Amino acid sequence: MQAFIIKTSAHIVPFGEHVSEMPVGGVPLQQWQSDALTKNGLEVHFVESEADIPIDIPRFVTFDNVFFTFRGIRLFIEAWKKNDKQSAQFALPKESFFVRNFSDLQDCTFIEDHRTYPIWLLRAKERNSNAATLPIDFRELVLRMPVPKSITGFNDWEHTITTSIALEVSHWLHVFQMNLLSIQTRWVEQAITHPVWSICLLLKAIIRRPSLLIALLRSDRFTEAHSLRKIIDGIAPHANIRGTNVSIHPTAIVEGCIIGDNVKIGAQALVRNSIISAGSTLQERVNVAFSVVGKDSFVSKHSVVHACASFEEADMCMRGMQFCLVGRRAALTTRATPIDISPDKPIRVEFKGTVQEVKQKMLGTCFGHNVFIGADVYIAPGRSIPNNIKIVSDTSKILTRVPDSLEPGETYAVKDSTLHQIG
């Protein structure tokens, strides 16, 4: 069957690039789409408009701003075949955690108990308007990770564990979200396509940690946070995929990571459940978790990068950054701070000229390409920094002129870039 992906004019602010160029799991969205469809046996064509699609053949149709997964499309095709190959539109359960928490800033269409997405399988001579809603066999787990309640106002950060998904990409928030989703998707596809590797990995984990077997036997209760966490924690230490010429210091802890070629990870680093793209350097004592680090990026010593994603050549050198999206060649320095919570009111982002609330409990900053963020700069949640902008703190507080007439033993304060005696 032939698959047709209709090109759109969607560009993502602040990057200014077409949506098809947005990175997802280390590759452009266009490549991700093509790979997911090709693996399902479809012949992929990118077309300028719907008018360029032949209607006298059965066909798959979507747009170039739709993120989907190999497994999601496979389940859609299976459901379509069971439905006698009637024209169908991809749908997910309305009350699923995924739909409820990944529908911000999207034009959602709900039909009965399902949300539909712009993905179709069509019979010959029929159009999108002929398609009926077709739910896939959707399953998900919910991962809950404890957070400091007195700071955040809630007990856990929740994240869906599923690979049967779709997402319309029209905002930097969606680029960030599809990257977080790509981590679990890459692992599930690895497990499915390499069953012998998966079985060996599981046996190794059970031998070293017998209690894991009990958690697996309780698989019908995966929605319990402690069971799911036990399984992930039991398998992750034994699961890494490494490229060539990878250098990992013997004292570093690397768990559940997909590591590209020529990556360097320094002493006492902690790197978990992440995609580290080719050519990147993670210095000693970094803490990187649940993140996608773009090609040739740099994370300096003592930096903390949690649930973030970056383009290539990004310098992520902050002592603490969470839920951020980082543009190409962005320079984020040690003492800059993107705030990721808003305890008293919903987080808001700018979208299409207006400020809109989103359901995200935690969301940091989107840094555009070539952005520089200096020391002591604090950024509110959900903000977007345009390309090619340099931001520094109040320069009047930086000592640049040291007077010659300073009295030994006296105390001075920095004001207007020079020293003034106190008292």
KOLPABA-24966 format. One record per residue: z, x, y of N, C-alpha, C in turn. Coordinates in pm, whole numbers, plus 50000, padded with zeros to 5 digits. Last residue first. Example, Ala and Ser with C-alpha at 12.3 -4.5 7.8 and 13.67 -1.06 7.14 Angstrom:
// residues 2
507085128549775507145136749894507875129050003 507805131949431507805123049550507805132049670 
//
This chain:
// residues 423
555655282755199556965283355258556985290455392 553065302855071553845290555055555205292555119 550105315955215551515317855177552225304555171 546945312955071547815308755180549265309955131 543805326754990545235325754961546025322455086 540705307954952541455319854983542935317354959 539395283954906538865296054842539575308954881 541005263955010539765267455079539275281355037 543735278354853543275267254935542055271955012 546125288954630544695289054660544325276454737 549255302454744548475291854680547015293154720 551785327354690550605322354759549935311354676 554885342954757554115333854671552985327754752 555905378054786555705364554837554845356354740 555885403754681557025395154649556895380954700 554025418454946554575419454810555795410454793 551835400455145553175406155140553665406654996 548535408855235549405401255144550745408355134 546045414155401547455413855445548295404655358 543515410455297544105423855290545605423555318 542805381455092543135387855220543745401755201 540205374554888541575379354879541915386855007 538085348554816538435358354920539915361954910 537955331454601536815340454622537105351154727 539425310254383539745321354471538545330754481 538695276754382538385289454317538615300754417 538945253854519540115258054442539885271154367 536525248854625537565253154719538825257754647 534955238454426534905253054446535955257954545 535725215354194535905217854336535985232854362 533505222653913534655216353977534725220154125 529965216553860531145225153861532275217653929 526925210553705528135204353758529295214153748 523455209153726524615218053710525815211553778 520725194153559521805192753657522915202653623 518585189553382518485200153483519525199053594 518815153953318518285167253290518425176553410 521915135553390520445137753390520065152153356 524425123853182524125134053282522625137053278 526105094053134524905101553100524585111153214 529205081152998528355085553108527185093953057 531105072952812529835065752820528895070052931 534155081152988533425077152867532095070352898 534015106353254534465093653198533625089753076 534745140553257533685130453260534175117853190 535865168153440536235157253351535225145853368 535835202553466535065190453497535435179853394 536905227753416537735217753484536915205853536 533875247453425535285245553391535925234553476 530575231353413531525242153436532955238253400 527705224253251528985218153285530025229253294 524265220853285525375230453284526635223153329 521385209753107522575206453186523595217753175 519045210652958519295221153058520455217753152 518855175452898518345188952874518715198152991 521995156852930520555158652928520155173052900 524625144552744524225155552831522715157552819 526595117252722525265121852687524855132352790 530045116252617529015118052719527675121452656 531715094152398531795104752497530625104452594 533505067652271532165072352306532285082352419 535175044352077535185058152124533745062552150 534565018352024535925021452065536035035452124 531705000552117532235013152066533645015652118 530494978652224531624976252133532284989152085 529834980352579529464982452439530724980952353 528684966152888529754969452795529194971452654 526424980353127526734970553023527864975552933 524864981853433525964987353355526414976753255 521284984753481522564977753491523614984853406 518944998953433519344996353571520634988753589 518855001753153517824994253225518294989753363 522165009453134521005005953054520074997053134 525135027953123524025023153204522815020853116 528115015752959527025025352975525955019353064 531645013152906530395007952963529385019252976 534355003252701533485013952748532175007752796 536824979052810535714983452725534934995052787 540134990652909538964982152925537824987352838 542235007752853542534995052920541344985652933 541345031652725542365023152663542495009252723 538685046052649539025038452768540055027952726 537635078652535538325065852516538565059352652 536555103652583535865094852489536575081652462 535655127352831536655117752782535945107452695 534735160352822534195146752819535235137352758 535645187952996536235177652910535505164352923 535495224053008534985210953048535455200352948 536225248852916537275240152971536745227153029 533815261252807535055259652732535975249052787 530645244352877531595255352877532975251252830 527555237952769528845231152784529945241452769 524385236552840525425246852838526755240152871 521425226252668522605222652747523675233352731 519115229952520519565240852606520695236752700 518715195252484518165208552459518625218652565 521765175352489520355178152503519995192652479 524045158452289523825170352371522335173952371 526365132852274524995136452243524585147352341 529695127852137528775131852244527385134652189 532075124351992531175113052015530235115652133 534075149452147533885139552042532875129252088 535335181552208534335171552241534105162552121 537225207752313537345194652251536265185252298 536455231552414537655231552330537885217952265 532915237052403534085230352457535265231052361 530365246352354531465256052359532735250052417 527395243952255528525234752252529795243052240 524345248652361525575256452357526745246752368 521305241352189522445236652269523625246152252 518915244652048519315254552147520445249752238 517965210051987517955224351957518445232452077 520385183352030519025188352019519115203251987 523295171651851522625179251955521145181251924 526175150951815524815154551773524145161951887 529515145751681528565148151789527185151051730 532055145251543531175133551552530245134751673 533475171851716533715161251618532795149451645 534135203751777532985194551788533135184051678 535875227651941536065216051853534935206151880 536015263851955535475250951999535735240151895 536805289051874537855279351908537325265851955 533715304551971535015305151904536015295251964 530855282452023531675294352046533045293051982 527945274551881529275268951899530235280651908 524545269951941525655279551942526955272151967 521325264051778522435260751868523585270551849 519015264251621519275275351713520365272051816 518835228751583518305241951552518645251951662 521925209751625520485212051631520095226451606 524265195651421524065206851514522585210551510 525845166751378524515172551355524305183151462 529095160451228528195163051339526835168151291 531565160151093530775147751107529755148951220 532965188451263533065178151160532195166151195 534105220251333532935211451345532995201251231 535865243151485536145231251405534995221451431 535965279251479535435266451528535865255251433 536825304651399537825294351430537255281851496 533925322851501535195321951431536085310951490 530855303651564531725315251568533065312551500 527915294751442529235288851460530235300351453 524555293351520525705302251505526975294551536 521385283851373522585281251453523705291051421 519135285751212519285295051322520515293251407 518815251251119518435265351104518685273351231 521705229351154520285232451147520025247451155 524025214250975523915225951062522485231251050 525535184450937524225190750920524135202151022 528765178950780527865180550893526505185950848 531325180150645530475168050648529495168150765 532915206050827532965195650726531945184750753 534255236950884533015229250904532925219050792 536205259451033536335247450950535135238550982 536515295351030535875283151079536145271650981 537435320150954538405309250971537805296851037 534595337451084535885337651015536755325751054 531425319151126532395329851140533705327751068 528225314651011529505307851029530615318351022 524825312351075525965321451068527245313651100 521665305150924522875300350991523995310550972 519205308750797519655318250901520835313150985 518375274650721518155289050708518765296650827 521015249250721519655254350728519585269450714 523135230150526523045241850612521635247550606 525115203450495523725207150471523405218050573 528435200950357527505203750466526095206850414 530935198550221530025187150236528995188850345 532695224050386532735213250286531725202350320 533965255150438532755247250461532655236850350 536065277050584536085265350494534895256550531 536105312950595535665300050649535775289250542 536575337150477537745329250516537375315650575 534045348550432534865344450316536075335850354 531495335350647532615344550627533505339550512 528205331250566529455323850582530605333450552 524885331750633526065340550634527305332350664 521815326650473522985320350536524175329750523 519255331050365519825340350463520975334050542 518215297050314518145311350286518775319350400 520505269250295519185275050306519225289750272 522695249950089522455261350178520985265450178 524785223650060523395227450036523055238250138 527855217349901527155222850017525735226049973 530535205949749529175201349781528695207349911 533135209949701532205215949603530755212949639 534575196049892534755210549883533765217449790 533725168249843533185176349952533395191349938 535205155549639533865160649610533395170749715 537675148349749537615154849619536275161449591 537165135749988537905148349992537835155849860 535845112849884535145122149972535825135749974 537965101649732536695105349669535935115449754 539905097149927540215105849813538935110549745 538655078950097538965092250147539235101850032 538565056949926537335062949972537585077050022 541335051949892540475054649777539195061749819 542295047450152542805059050078541935062149956 540915024150239540695037050305541135048750219 539215002150032540515007450069540335021550122 536694998449944536944994950083538334999150127 536675004049676536285014749769536605011249914 537274990349451538204989349563537925000249666 535644995349250535514982149308536434980249427 536455020249160535325019649251535125005949315 538465031549013538805020149100537685017649199 537445053448896537595041748812537955029248892 537705071149111536375066549071536445054148984 540455075449111539825069149228538445063749193 540715088348867541385075448888540735068049005 539325111848917538835102648815539445088848831 540915125549097539665119749146539105109649047 542895137548959543215124649022541975117849078 541865162748884541805151448790542095137948853 540225185849018541115175849078541075163148994 538635201748866539555208348960540545198649021 537255182448721537985193048651539005199448742 536035167748926537065161348842537895171848769 534215186349032535275181149117536395174949035 532525190248812533255201648867534445196848951 531465164548789532295170048682533125181848731 530005162849031531105153749004532025159048896 528095183148994529005183549107530225174849083 526735173248771527445186148763528465187448875 525645150048882526585149148771527395161948757 523945160849081525025151749118526075150949008 522085175648931522935182449029524135173849064 520915153948799521625164248722522565171948813 519715138949012520825133348933521595143848855 518355140549281518775152049198519955147749111 517935117249418516735124749375517075136849288 520545108649471519635100149395518465108249337 521675129449623522295125549496521325117549408 519965129849846520105141749763520655138149625 520465104549948519125107549897519135120049808 523125108650024522815098649921521435101249862 522785128350224523565131250102523245121349991 521255115750419520745127750356521475130750226 523055095150491521765091950431521185103950357 525145108250612525405101750483524095098550412 523625117650837524405126850752524615120550615 522505096550976521625105150898522385114350804 524485084851127524085078151004523235087150915 524485102551342525675101551258525335095051124 521875096551435522195109851387523455109851301 522055070551519521205073151403521435087251350 523835073551740524245066251620523375069651500 522305088351929523575093451879523945086751747 520295069751969519955083151919521195089651860 521795048752075521135046851945520715060351885 522565060052319523595056052223522995054552084 520185062252459520745074452400521865071352302 518025035152355519045040852444519615053252379 516465024252163516005022652301516955028852402 515785017651843516205028851926515615027352066 517114996651600516114997851706516615007951809 517705003151264518265003951399517115005251498 518804996850931517734997551029518384997151167 519845005850593520045002350733518745002750812 521465016050361520485005050360520464998850499 523475033250333522175039250362521075028650364 526855034250446525755027150384524465034550418 529775032650574529135041450477528105033050403 530825028450911530195023050791529625034050703 533975036851040532555040051033531995034650903 536735036251263536025030751148534545034051155 539745050951342538325050651377537575046551251 542875033851359541845040751284540505040251357 544715021751540545195030451432544105039351372 544585021151905544275015751772544605026251666 545125034152139545415019852134545045013352002 544925061652185543705053552175543955038552184 547585070852209546545075352302545375065652304 549015059252010549565058352145548565062752250 547495065751778547535052051829548015051151973 545325090051690546635088251757546705074951830 543675079251385543625084951519544975082551586 542385080851050543495078651144543285085751277 539425065550947540075078250972541155076251078 537735047450709538725046650816539445060050827 534665035350610535535047150614536465045850734 533555010050419534045012850553535035024450545 530445004950252531855008250248532285011150391 527934980850161528514990950250529984993150216 524784967550068526164970850033526654981650128 522184944050030522944952850120524374954850070 519374937849929520624938749854521534948749925 517934921350219517934931150111519284930850040 516564889950317517704899050312517554908950196 513934879550485514194884350350515354894350352 512444853150659513564862750654513844866550511 508854851950640510174845750624511244856650620 505944854650842506964861050758508264853150757 504034845851012504084839250881505254844050795 504134862651227504654849151246504744841451115 502774885251141504234885551149504824871551158 500094871150932500654878951042502184878151043 497744874050662498894867650727499484877150830 495764887350527495344876750619496514868950679 497894897350264496584898050326496304885350408 501404897250352500294894550262498984895750338 503624922050473502764910450495501674909450389 506734931750564505784933250455504934920450455 508184945250864507564934550788506784939850667 510574948951105510014955550988509464944450898 512484944151331511014944451338510384953251230 515094924351173514634936751237513104936951237 517614898451185516294903551148515944915951230 520704890451045520004895851161518684901651114 521924860350888521344873750886520744877451021 522594834050845523654844150829523124858450834 520274820651058521364816850969522384828250961 519054846651221518564834851150519574831851040 519114863551522519894859451406519304846551349 517994891051691517584877551647518344874451520 518884911351964519154907051827518654892851803 518024937052135517664922852136517764917551994 520724959552203519534955752128519284940752141 523184969052290521984971852371520694969052294 524714971051968524814972252113523444975252175 524834970251698523874961251762523954961651914 526694980751521525514988451555524434979551616 528734963751449529074975551528527894984151568 527664942651302528614939751409528844951551502 526094956151113525454947751214526394945151331 528174970150967527044977051031526444968551142 529824950650866530364960050964529234966651040 528204918450843528494931950792529044940650904 527454893650930528874897050937529204910750878 524684892650883525194891451019526644896351031 522974913750661524004903450680524614903950820 519504919550753520804924350707521864913750735 515974919750680517174913350736518434919250672 512454921450730513694928450691514904922150759 510294895250644510854903650749512224908750706 507304888350451508744888950469509124898150584 505024870750250505234877750376506714876850415 505644874249897505404865850014505674873850141 505924886349650505174893249755504754883949868 507744872749492506304870449471505434875849584 510224883149532509894870849604508394867949599 510254907049411510944896149342510624882649405 508964921549612508284919549483508934908049405 510954921149809509644915149836508884912349706 512964936149692513214922049720511904914549743 511614961149686512054954749562512294939849581 511284965749961510104964349874510474957349743 513974968150034513134957850094511904955250009 514784990549893515394977649860514574965949917 513185009650027513025007349883513594993849842 514195008250284512825003850260512595001250111 516775018650235516615005450293515224999850269 516165044450139516775034550049516625020350105 515035056450369514285055650243514845044650154 515815038250672516075048250569515185046050447 514915036751020515225030550891515355041750789 514495030151359515075039251261515375031551133 511855023051564512755017251464513195028151366 509825029251735511195030351786512215024151691 507345024051631507805037951629509185039951689 507474994651416507215001451542507805015551539 505714981751123506904983451206506484990451335 504464968950818504294970350963505644972251030 502544971050524503864972850583503654975450732 500244948150366500594959550450502054959150493 497284936350203498734936450210499174949050285 494374930950416495054938050307496554935650316 493214921250641492674916250515493274923450393 493944931550882494764920650830494294915650694 494344964251013493524954750937494404943950875 495414971751335495854970351195494944960451123 494884972151600494264982651520494634981751371 496434953251720495014949951701494304960151614 498834965351764498734956451647497284953051617 498054999151867498464985251891498304977251763 497745025351776498045022951917498545008851944 499345037151474498275030251545498725026951688 499755058051202500275054751335499115048951416 500145052450859499205053450969499925049851099 500935062550526501395060050663500265062150764 501215047350225500315055950300500475052850449 504105047250015503255040850115502405051250187 506055056249837504695054249789503745047649886 508445062949941508365049849877506945046449834 507895086150068508705087049946508735073749871 506625075450293505845082850194506595083850062 508805064450435507765055650381506945062650272 510325086950501510955075650431509925066550367 508445102750641509015107350514509595095750433 507975087050870506875090150778507405094450642 510535086850989509875074450948508815077250842 510855114551038511825107350954511185094550901 508765119251217508735125551084509675118550988 509705103851433508395101051373508285106951234 512135116451498512145103051440510815099751373 512225151451403511855140551495511845127051423 515235164251238513765162551245513445151551346 518005164751233517305177451242515795176451244 518915138651230519205147051115518425160051114 516625132851464517505125451375517705134051249 515465135651801515875141651674516785132451594 512665118851944514115120151936514535125951802 510005113551951510395127651953511895129551941 509725086551973509305092551846509695107251837 510405081052238511375078252132511005085052001 509485106852467509165094852390510125093352274 511805118652717510835120552611510625107652533 513875117652896512535115852946511455117252842 516645119952871515795130952824514355129952873 518605101352922518085109053035517015119352998 516195077152820516915083052933518195089452877 513365077052623514825076652621515405084152740 510645054452621511165067752650512675066752666 508245034552469509675036752488509995051552510 505805023752422505925032052542507365036252568 504835026152073505395019252190505395028852308 502665022651791503225030851898503715022052014 503355010051476502745007251606503455015551713 502565019951165503625021551264502975020451401 501775007350855501295009150991502475009351087 501015015850523502055012950621501535016250760 499395003750232499335011150357500445006350451 500005008449881500005000050000500005008850125 
//
